[in-house]
Amino acid sequence: MRKVTCRDELLIATRSIIYAKGDNRFTIKEAIEYMERNNTTYAESTISTHLTSRCCSNAKKHHAVTYNDYEALGNGVYKLINL
């Protein structure tokens, strides 16, 4: 059985946030709070790094493995690229 990664949890969280709001925009704070309410095992810093760097299509590449899940819109707001 495969371990659920931070990326997996973050995708679930952001999709849930987007569907609840009816808007494909969310903040890091919303994602972290959602994951914490759902008992994530990941630290706030890990979640933040995944959203702002590892999984963000328009972030500078600082990691060996990156994903194009999100796009930074500015002012700490992000959108999910593939709903």
C-alpha positions, 0 to 999 in steps of 0.5 A: 500500500502506497503512503499518502504524500504531502502532495496527495493531501494538498491536492485533496485539500485544494480541490475541496476548498475550490469546490466549496468556494466555487472559485479556483483561487485559494491561499496557503493559509486556507490549504494549511488550515484544511489539512490541519483540520483533517489531521495531516501528519505534515508540518506547516513548513512542508505543506507551504514548501510543496504549494509554493515551490515543489508543486508550483508551475511558475516557481523557480525550480529548487527541487530535483522533482517538481510538479505543475499542479498550481500556479501562483497568482500573486499576493499569496493566492494560488490556483489549481491548474488541472481541476 
